[in-house]
Structure formats: structure tokens, C-alpha cells
Amino acid sequence: MKFLSGFITFCALLAFAPAGAMAAEETEEQLKARKKAEAEANSVHALSVFSYVNPVRGRVHTRRRPVLITLNVKGMDALSHFCQQKPLIGEAVLKIIGWGPAPDLSNKKVLEIKRQSLHQEFSEVLSADSLKNVSLKLGKTVAEFGKQLQGTSNACGGK
């Protein structure tokens, strides 16, 4: 009888061992899925738009300078929201940089004031906690910014 109860216990252990291993694999897959979701939620996306800074006087087309505005947003939801709100982002850029006398963005103080103003405007369009940073870069031609602008276009699904 002892032999029979020992044999039954041994068979029961063998029967449940594969199920236990399968449960461990599922847990491992769930862990990988959770880590992937956390990585996507914490990933920071650099998204760029540009505008021209036009001079007040003189020949507009010969003296205008492009400026690249890069927003760093955190998470896939923020990326999606940016892509949906791109027209409002453009309006904010025009409001701060495109209207009125042309700012002298080569002056670091003026550049910082414009950057802070843009950050405040973008915080009203995007959620403030998802917007991590805003930076400005003055260029000579828009072609300098092609890689960043293409990356933003790709991130928004070619929109």
C-alpha cells in the first residue's frame, strides 16, 4: 500500500510538473510584455518642427533664417497626441516666433526667452507632464534640418 501511495504521489508530481513549467513561461512572457510596455511609456521622442524668422526690413527671401524647434515628449500617448495636435503646435510656433518684429535668435538671451515662451505654449497644447524639453536651433537653410523633420514625419506615420 505504501508503494502504491508513493507511486501515485510520484505520478501526480510528474503530471503537474509540465503545467508548472508552462505557467513559468507565461509569467516570463507577461514579464517581457510588461517591460516592453514600460519602456514604451518611458521612452522620450524628439519631435521637430520649423519656422522661418523673417527680418523686419530688407529683402525677405534673402535674409530669412529657418529655426528648428525640437520638443522632447515622453511616452507613446504623448507622441500620438503631438501628431494629432500638429496644427496647434504650428500655430504656437507662429505666435511666438512668426509674428511681430523678427527676434535676434543669435542673441542667447532672446533665444532662451523664446524657448521658454514656446515651452509654455506647447504645455497648453500637450500635457505638461509629457513635455520634457523644448530646444531651438537657428540654421542657414531648411535642408540642414531634413533628418530631424523626416524623423518626425516618420514618427507620425508620414503625416
C-alpha beads as a LAMMPS data file, in Angstrom:
LAMMPS data file: protein, C-alpha beads

159 atoms
158 bonds

1 atom types
1 bond types

-500.0 500.0 xlo xhi
-500.0 500.0 ylo yhi
-500.0 500.0 zlo zhi

Masses

1 110.0

Atoms # bond

1 1 1 0.000 0.000 0.000
2 1 1 2.840 2.359 0.844
3 1 1 4.316 1.609 -2.535
4 1 1 1.043 2.463 -4.254
5 1 1 0.608 5.798 -2.424
6 1 1 4.253 6.709 -3.186
7 1 1 3.735 5.797 -6.847
8 1 1 0.571 7.920 -7.032
9 1 1 2.405 10.878 -5.469
10 1 1 5.258 10.459 -7.956
11 1 1 2.814 10.325 -10.904
12 1 1 0.979 13.380 -9.608
13 1 1 4.246 15.313 -9.424
14 1 1 5.116 14.297 -12.967
15 1 1 1.660 15.241 -14.202
16 1 1 1.790 18.749 -12.706
17 1 1 5.466 19.462 -13.490
18 1 1 4.845 20.405 -17.161
19 1 1 1.918 22.627 -16.154
20 1 1 4.160 24.392 -13.649
21 1 1 6.812 24.934 -16.310
22 1 1 4.187 26.280 -18.712
23 1 1 2.942 28.682 -16.052
24 1 1 6.512 29.908 -15.543
25 1 1 6.862 30.523 -19.296
26 1 1 3.628 32.502 -19.346
27 1 1 4.848 34.555 -16.431
28 1 1 8.115 35.189 -18.259
29 1 1 6.209 36.284 -21.385
30 1 1 3.993 38.509 -19.281
31 1 1 7.092 39.999 -17.658
32 1 1 8.603 40.718 -21.087
33 1 1 5.344 42.328 -22.240
34 1 1 5.188 44.459 -19.101
35 1 1 8.817 45.581 -19.519
36 1 1 8.169 46.451 -23.165
37 1 1 5.089 48.491 -22.212
38 1 1 7.079 50.296 -19.502
39 1 1 9.898 51.042 -21.950
40 1 1 7.413 52.488 -24.460
41 1 1 5.724 54.545 -21.750
42 1 1 9.075 55.951 -20.587
43 1 1 10.663 56.479 -23.994
44 1 1 11.396 60.076 -24.944
45 1 1 10.661 61.123 -28.520
46 1 1 12.432 64.079 -30.155
47 1 1 9.894 65.715 -32.478
48 1 1 10.808 68.672 -34.660
49 1 1 9.015 71.460 -36.487
50 1 1 10.481 74.522 -38.155
51 1 1 9.639 78.081 -38.950
52 1 1 11.281 80.979 -40.694
53 1 1 12.456 84.058 -38.863
54 1 1 11.871 86.941 -41.253
55 1 1 13.611 90.290 -40.988
56 1 1 11.571 93.427 -40.391
57 1 1 13.190 95.309 -43.250
58 1 1 15.053 94.296 -46.353
59 1 1 14.573 91.515 -48.815
60 1 1 12.576 88.870 -47.020
61 1 1 13.642 85.899 -49.133
62 1 1 17.334 86.669 -48.990
63 1 1 17.594 87.275 -45.254
64 1 1 15.101 84.908 -43.690
65 1 1 16.533 82.174 -41.483
66 1 1 15.000 78.837 -40.579
67 1 1 14.755 77.827 -36.947
68 1 1 14.268 74.219 -35.819
69 1 1 12.109 73.691 -32.767
70 1 1 12.535 70.287 -31.120
71 1 1 10.121 69.019 -28.496
72 1 1 11.034 66.069 -26.307
73 1 1 7.884 64.231 -25.252
74 1 1 7.653 61.173 -23.023
75 1 1 5.612 58.130 -23.947
76 1 1 3.574 56.793 -26.825
77 1 1 0.455 58.689 -25.749
78 1 1 2.361 61.978 -25.901
79 1 1 3.735 61.062 -29.343
80 1 1 0.238 60.279 -30.600
81 1 1 -1.147 63.477 -29.087
82 1 1 1.629 65.531 -30.737
83 1 1 0.816 64.037 -34.127
84 1 1 -2.888 64.813 -33.696
85 1 1 -2.201 68.354 -32.488
86 1 1 0.462 69.258 -35.061
87 1 1 -1.613 72.184 -36.446
88 1 1 -1.876 73.692 -32.950
89 1 1 1.859 73.211 -32.473
90 1 1 2.408 75.141 -35.724
91 1 1 0.131 77.925 -34.527
92 1 1 2.078 78.178 -31.276
93 1 1 5.328 78.466 -33.241
94 1 1 3.885 81.225 -35.423
95 1 1 2.508 83.026 -32.381
96 1 1 5.874 83.098 -30.609
97 1 1 8.369 83.315 -33.489
98 1 1 6.472 84.189 -36.648
99 1 1 4.623 87.370 -35.679
100 1 1 5.928 90.833 -34.972
101 1 1 9.473 92.036 -35.301
102 1 1 11.956 89.308 -36.097
103 1 1 13.729 88.194 -32.942
104 1 1 17.513 88.133 -32.954
105 1 1 17.888 84.430 -32.167
106 1 1 21.663 84.701 -32.367
107 1 1 21.374 86.543 -29.023
108 1 1 21.360 83.796 -26.375
109 1 1 19.073 85.740 -24.019
110 1 1 16.461 86.277 -26.738
111 1 1 16.781 82.613 -27.751
112 1 1 16.164 81.489 -24.151
113 1 1 13.136 83.794 -23.773
114 1 1 11.634 82.412 -27.000
115 1 1 12.391 78.835 -25.882
116 1 1 10.611 79.400 -22.560
117 1 1 7.644 81.018 -24.309
118 1 1 7.396 78.077 -26.704
119 1 1 7.603 75.609 -23.821
120 1 1 4.713 77.396 -22.109
121 1 1 2.607 77.452 -25.302
122 1 1 3.334 73.783 -26.042
123 1 1 2.389 72.856 -22.459
124 1 1 -1.087 74.202 -23.159
125 1 1 -1.420 72.026 -26.281
126 1 1 0.276 68.886 -24.923
127 1 1 0.028 67.637 -21.374
128 1 1 2.617 69.460 -19.278
129 1 1 3.966 66.268 -17.680
130 1 1 4.631 64.626 -21.063
131 1 1 6.555 67.636 -22.461
132 1 1 10.093 67.248 -21.168
133 1 1 12.089 69.847 -23.091
134 1 1 11.980 72.354 -25.933
135 1 1 15.075 73.447 -27.836
136 1 1 15.723 75.901 -30.667
137 1 1 18.402 75.785 -33.332
138 1 1 18.974 78.545 -35.853
139 1 1 20.094 77.387 -39.282
140 1 1 21.088 78.772 -42.655
141 1 1 18.885 76.509 -44.795
142 1 1 15.985 74.179 -44.105
143 1 1 17.986 71.344 -45.690
144 1 1 20.120 71.269 -42.536
145 1 1 17.059 70.064 -40.643
146 1 1 15.932 67.405 -43.114
147 1 1 16.899 64.410 -40.992
148 1 1 15.063 65.671 -37.896
149 1 1 11.964 66.711 -39.850
150 1 1 11.859 63.368 -41.673
151 1 1 12.176 61.538 -38.353
152 1 1 9.193 63.453 -37.000
153 1 1 7.202 62.736 -40.150
154 1 1 8.002 59.025 -39.835
155 1 1 7.080 59.010 -36.146
156 1 1 3.688 60.483 -37.025
157 1 1 3.071 57.903 -39.735
158 1 1 4.127 60.095 -42.643
159 1 1 1.670 62.883 -41.784

Bonds

1 1 1 2
2 1 2 3
3 1 3 4
4 1 4 5
5 1 5 6
6 1 6 7
7 1 7 8
8 1 8 9
9 1 9 10
10 1 10 11
11 1 11 12
12 1 12 13
13 1 13 14
14 1 14 15
15 1 15 16
16 1 16 17
17 1 17 18
18 1 18 19
19 1 19 20
20 1 20 21
21 1 21 22
22 1 22 23
23 1 23 24
24 1 24 25
25 1 25 26
26 1 26 27
27 1 27 28
28 1 28 29
29 1 29 30
30 1 30 31
31 1 31 32
32 1 32 33
33 1 33 34
34 1 34 35
35 1 35 36
36 1 36 37
37 1 37 38
38 1 38 39
39 1 39 40
40 1 40 41
41 1 41 42
42 1 42 43
43 1 43 44
44 1 44 45
45 1 45 46
46 1 46 47
47 1 47 48
48 1 48 49
49 1 49 50
50 1 50 51
51 1 51 52
52 1 52 53
53 1 53 54
54 1 54 55
55 1 55 56
56 1 56 57
57 1 57 58
58 1 58 59
59 1 59 60
60 1 60 61
61 1 61 62
62 1 62 63
63 1 63 64
64 1 64 65
65 1 65 66
66 1 66 67
67 1 67 68
68 1 68 69
69 1 69 70
70 1 70 71
71 1 71 72
72 1 72 73
73 1 73 74
74 1 74 75
75 1 75 76
76 1 76 77
77 1 77 78
78 1 78 79
79 1 79 80
80 1 80 81
81 1 81 82
82 1 82 83
83 1 83 84
84 1 84 85
85 1 85 86
86 1 86 87
87 1 87 88
88 1 88 89
89 1 89 90
90 1 90 91
91 1 91 92
92 1 92 93
93 1 93 94
94 1 94 95
95 1 95 96
96 1 96 97
97 1 97 98
98 1 98 99
99 1 99 100
100 1 100 101
101 1 101 102
102 1 102 103
103 1 103 104
104 1 104 105
105 1 105 106
106 1 106 107
107 1 107 108
108 1 108 109
109 1 109 110
110 1 110 111
111 1 111 112
112 1 112 113
113 1 113 114
114 1 114 115
115 1 115 116
116 1 116 117
117 1 117 118
118 1 118 119
119 1 119 120
120 1 120 121
121 1 121 122
122 1 122 123
123 1 123 124
124 1 124 125
125 1 125 126
126 1 126 127
127 1 127 128
128 1 128 129
129 1 129 130
130 1 130 131
131 1 131 132
132 1 132 133
133 1 133 134
134 1 134 135
135 1 135 136
136 1 136 137
137 1 137 138
138 1 138 139
139 1 139 140
140 1 140 141
141 1 141 142
142 1 142 143
143 1 143 144
144 1 144 145
145 1 145 146
146 1 146 147
147 1 147 148
148 1 148 149
149 1 149 150
150 1 150 151
151 1 151 152
152 1 152 153
153 1 153 154
154 1 154 155
155 1 155 156
156 1 156 157
157 1 157 158
158 1 158 159
